[in-house]
Amino acid sequence: MPEPYALPEEALEERFLASTGPGGQNVNKVATAVQLRVDVYALRLPPSAFQRLKTLAGSRWVEGGAILVTAREYRTREANREAARARIVAMIEQAMVKPERRIKTKPTKASKERRLTAKSTRSGVKAGRGKVRID
């Protein structure tokens, strides 16, 4: 099993926000949600992985080549910080995986023949459903 991707600390910028959700009065008093901004250029990814990461990030990709992830599912700063970092790492690891090339294949002669036979059979069934003419 490969080692998990290590995020360089100089590429990260954290901000803490007032969170929503469970926590009672704690939610109103403590900024537990974390907004993690990752400078993608500081990650030094290969160009192909960079492109895949940009696609994966979608709307989280912000101006200046950064990804913005907000984690607010937990009641503590530390848990949200870990969740945000885990999401970024998962996204980067997914971008590092090179997709397999699709090998074009042609249908065989027999499969073409089966398809055409099925089409003509179906055509005959449908032709028999027309109006009956008495001549």
DRENNUKE-671782 format. One record per residue (C-alpha): residue number from 0; x negated, y negated, z negated; residue in one letter. Coordinates in steps of 0.25 Angstrom, whole numbers. Layout:
<vexvos>
<vexvo selum="NUM" xx="X" yy="Y" zz="Z" kelo="A"/>
...
</vexvos>
This chain:
<vexvos>
<vexvo selum="0" xx="0" yy="0" zz="0" kelo="M"/>
<vexvo selum="1" xx="-6" yy="-13" zz="4" kelo="P"/>
<vexvo selum="2" xx="-9" yy="-24" zz="-6" kelo="E"/>
<vexvo selum="3" xx="2" yy="-35" zz="-7" kelo="P"/>
<vexvo selum="4" xx="-2" yy="-48" zz="-1" kelo="Y"/>
<vexvo selum="5" xx="-8" yy="-58" zz="-10" kelo="A"/>
<vexvo selum="6" xx="-3" yy="-72" zz="-9" kelo="L"/>
<vexvo selum="7" xx="-14" yy="-83" zz="-10" kelo="P"/>
<vexvo selum="8" xx="-11" yy="-92" zz="-21" kelo="E"/>
<vexvo selum="9" xx="-15" yy="-105" zz="-13" kelo="E"/>
<vexvo selum="10" xx="-4" yy="-101" zz="-3" kelo="A"/>
<vexvo selum="11" xx="7" yy="-102" zz="-14" kelo="L"/>
<vexvo selum="12" xx="14" yy="-114" zz="-19" kelo="E"/>
<vexvo selum="13" xx="25" yy="-112" zz="-30" kelo="E"/>
<vexvo selum="14" xx="36" yy="-121" zz="-35" kelo="R"/>
<vexvo selum="15" xx="46" yy="-117" zz="-45" kelo="F"/>
<vexvo selum="16" xx="61" yy="-121" zz="-44" kelo="L"/>
<vexvo selum="17" xx="73" yy="-121" zz="-52" kelo="A"/>
<vexvo selum="18" xx="80" yy="-107" zz="-49" kelo="S"/>
<vexvo selum="19" xx="94" yy="-103" zz="-48" kelo="T"/>
<vexvo selum="20" xx="100" yy="-90" zz="-52" kelo="G"/>
<vexvo selum="21" xx="99" yy="-82" zz="-66" kelo="P"/>
<vexvo selum="22" xx="92" yy="-88" zz="-78" kelo="G"/>
<vexvo selum="23" xx="103" yy="-97" zz="-85" kelo="G"/>
<vexvo selum="24" xx="97" yy="-110" zz="-90" kelo="Q"/>
<vexvo selum="25" xx="83" yy="-105" zz="-87" kelo="N"/>
<vexvo selum="26" xx="87" yy="-108" zz="-72" kelo="V"/>
<vexvo selum="27" xx="90" yy="-123" zz="-75" kelo="N"/>
<vexvo selum="28" xx="77" yy="-125" zz="-83" kelo="K"/>
<vexvo selum="29" xx="66" yy="-117" zz="-77" kelo="V"/>
<vexvo selum="30" xx="61" yy="-117" zz="-62" kelo="A"/>
<vexvo selum="31" xx="60" yy="-102" zz="-60" kelo="T"/>
<vexvo selum="32" xx="62" yy="-101" zz="-45" kelo="A"/>
<vexvo selum="33" xx="49" yy="-102" zz="-37" kelo="V"/>
<vexvo selum="34" xx="47" yy="-107" zz="-23" kelo="Q"/>
<vexvo selum="35" xx="34" yy="-101" zz="-17" kelo="L"/>
<vexvo selum="36" xx="28" yy="-108" zz="-5" kelo="R"/>
<vexvo selum="37" xx="17" yy="-100" zz="2" kelo="V"/>
<vexvo selum="38" xx="8" yy="-107" zz="12" kelo="D"/>
<vexvo selum="39" xx="7" yy="-96" zz="23" kelo="V"/>
<vexvo selum="40" xx="-5" yy="-102" zz="30" kelo="Y"/>
<vexvo selum="41" xx="-13" yy="-99" zz="17" kelo="A"/>
<vexvo selum="42" xx="-9" yy="-85" zz="18" kelo="L"/>
<vexvo selum="43" xx="-19" yy="-83" zz="30" kelo="R"/>
<vexvo selum="44" xx="-9" yy="-73" zz="37" kelo="L"/>
<vexvo selum="45" xx="-12" yy="-68" zz="51" kelo="P"/>
<vexvo selum="46" xx="-4" yy="-75" zz="62" kelo="P"/>
<vexvo selum="47" xx="5" yy="-63" zz="64" kelo="S"/>
<vexvo selum="48" xx="8" yy="-62" zz="49" kelo="A"/>
<vexvo selum="49" xx="10" yy="-77" zz="48" kelo="F"/>
<vexvo selum="50" xx="21" yy="-76" zz="59" kelo="Q"/>
<vexvo selum="51" xx="28" yy="-65" zz="53" kelo="R"/>
<vexvo selum="52" xx="28" yy="-72" zz="39" kelo="L"/>
<vexvo selum="53" xx="34" yy="-84" zz="46" kelo="K"/>
<vexvo selum="54" xx="45" yy="-76" zz="51" kelo="T"/>
<vexvo selum="55" xx="47" yy="-69" zz="38" kelo="L"/>
<vexvo selum="56" xx="48" yy="-81" zz="30" kelo="A"/>
<vexvo selum="57" xx="59" yy="-87" zz="39" kelo="G"/>
<vexvo selum="58" xx="65" yy="-99" zz="32" kelo="S"/>
<vexvo selum="59" xx="55" yy="-98" zz="20" kelo="R"/>
<vexvo selum="60" xx="44" yy="-103" zz="30" kelo="W"/>
<vexvo selum="61" xx="42" yy="-118" zz="27" kelo="V"/>
<vexvo selum="62" xx="35" yy="-129" zz="34" kelo="E"/>
<vexvo selum="63" xx="20" yy="-129" zz="33" kelo="G"/>
<vexvo selum="64" xx="19" yy="-114" zz="34" kelo="G"/>
<vexvo selum="65" xx="24" yy="-110" zz="20" kelo="A"/>
<vexvo selum="66" xx="34" yy="-100" zz="15" kelo="I"/>
<vexvo selum="67" xx="43" yy="-104" zz="4" kelo="L"/>
<vexvo selum="68" xx="49" yy="-93" zz="-5" kelo="V"/>
<vexvo selum="69" xx="58" yy="-96" zz="-17" kelo="T"/>
<vexvo selum="70" xx="60" yy="-86" zz="-28" kelo="A"/>
<vexvo selum="71" xx="71" yy="-88" zz="-38" kelo="R"/>
<vexvo selum="72" xx="77" yy="-74" zz="-41" kelo="E"/>
<vexvo selum="73" xx="70" yy="-72" zz="-55" kelo="Y"/>
<vexvo selum="74" xx="71" yy="-80" zz="-68" kelo="R"/>
<vexvo selum="75" xx="56" yy="-83" zz="-70" kelo="T"/>
<vexvo selum="76" xx="46" yy="-90" zz="-62" kelo="R"/>
<vexvo selum="77" xx="36" yy="-79" zz="-62" kelo="E"/>
<vexvo selum="78" xx="46" yy="-69" zz="-56" kelo="A"/>
<vexvo selum="79" xx="50" yy="-79" zz="-45" kelo="N"/>
<vexvo selum="80" xx="36" yy="-82" zz="-42" kelo="R"/>
<vexvo selum="81" xx="33" yy="-67" zz="-40" kelo="E"/>
<vexvo selum="82" xx="45" yy="-65" zz="-32" kelo="A"/>
<vexvo selum="83" xx="42" yy="-77" zz="-23" kelo="A"/>
<vexvo selum="84" xx="27" yy="-71" zz="-21" kelo="R"/>
<vexvo selum="85" xx="32" yy="-57" zz="-19" kelo="A"/>
<vexvo selum="86" xx="42" yy="-62" zz="-8" kelo="R"/>
<vexvo selum="87" xx="30" yy="-70" zz="-1" kelo="I"/>
<vexvo selum="88" xx="21" yy="-58" zz="-2" kelo="V"/>
<vexvo selum="89" xx="31" yy="-49" zz="4" kelo="A"/>
<vexvo selum="90" xx="34" yy="-58" zz="16" kelo="M"/>
<vexvo selum="91" xx="19" yy="-60" zz="19" kelo="I"/>
<vexvo selum="92" xx="17" yy="-44" zz="18" kelo="E"/>
<vexvo selum="93" xx="29" yy="-42" zz="27" kelo="Q"/>
<vexvo selum="94" xx="23" yy="-53" zz="37" kelo="A"/>
<vexvo selum="95" xx="9" yy="-45" zz="37" kelo="M"/>
<vexvo selum="96" xx="15" yy="-32" zz="42" kelo="V"/>
<vexvo selum="97" xx="14" yy="-32" zz="57" kelo="K"/>
<vexvo selum="98" xx="26" yy="-27" zz="64" kelo="P"/>
<vexvo selum="99" xx="25" yy="-14" zz="72" kelo="E"/>
<vexvo selum="100" xx="25" yy="-17" zz="87" kelo="R"/>
<vexvo selum="101" xx="38" yy="-11" zz="94" kelo="R"/>
<vexvo selum="102" xx="34" yy="-1" zz="105" kelo="I"/>
<vexvo selum="103" xx="44" yy="-3" zz="117" kelo="K"/>
<vexvo selum="104" xx="50" yy="10" zz="121" kelo="T"/>
<vexvo selum="105" xx="59" yy="14" zz="133" kelo="K"/>
<vexvo selum="106" xx="71" yy="23" zz="133" kelo="P"/>
<vexvo selum="107" xx="69" yy="37" zz="139" kelo="T"/>
<vexvo selum="108" xx="76" yy="41" zz="152" kelo="K"/>
<vexvo selum="109" xx="85" yy="51" zz="144" kelo="A"/>
<vexvo selum="110" xx="89" yy="40" zz="134" kelo="S"/>
<vexvo selum="111" xx="93" yy="31" zz="146" kelo="K"/>
<vexvo selum="112" xx="100" yy="42" zz="153" kelo="E"/>
<vexvo selum="113" xx="108" yy="45" zz="140" kelo="R"/>
<vexvo selum="114" xx="112" yy="30" zz="138" kelo="R"/>
<vexvo selum="115" xx="117" yy="29" zz="153" kelo="L"/>
<vexvo selum="116" xx="125" yy="42" zz="151" kelo="T"/>
<vexvo selum="117" xx="131" yy="37" zz="138" kelo="A"/>
<vexvo selum="118" xx="134" yy="23" zz="145" kelo="K"/>
<vexvo selum="119" xx="141" yy="30" zz="157" kelo="S"/>
<vexvo selum="120" xx="149" yy="39" zz="148" kelo="T"/>
<vexvo selum="121" xx="154" yy="27" zz="140" kelo="R"/>
<vexvo selum="122" xx="157" yy="20" zz="152" kelo="S"/>
<vexvo selum="123" xx="166" yy="32" zz="157" kelo="G"/>
<vexvo selum="124" xx="173" yy="31" zz="143" kelo="V"/>
<vexvo selum="125" xx="176" yy="16" zz="144" kelo="K"/>
<vexvo selum="126" xx="180" yy="17" zz="159" kelo="A"/>
<vexvo selum="127" xx="191" yy="27" zz="155" kelo="G"/>
<vexvo selum="128" xx="197" yy="17" zz="145" kelo="R"/>
<vexvo selum="129" xx="202" yy="8" zz="156" kelo="G"/>
<vexvo selum="130" xx="216" yy="6" zz="160" kelo="K"/>
<vexvo selum="131" xx="223" yy="18" zz="166" kelo="V"/>
<vexvo selum="132" xx="227" yy="15" zz="181" kelo="R"/>
<vexvo selum="133" xx="238" yy="23" zz="187" kelo="I"/>
<vexvo selum="134" xx="236" yy="23" zz="202" kelo="D"/>
</vexvos>
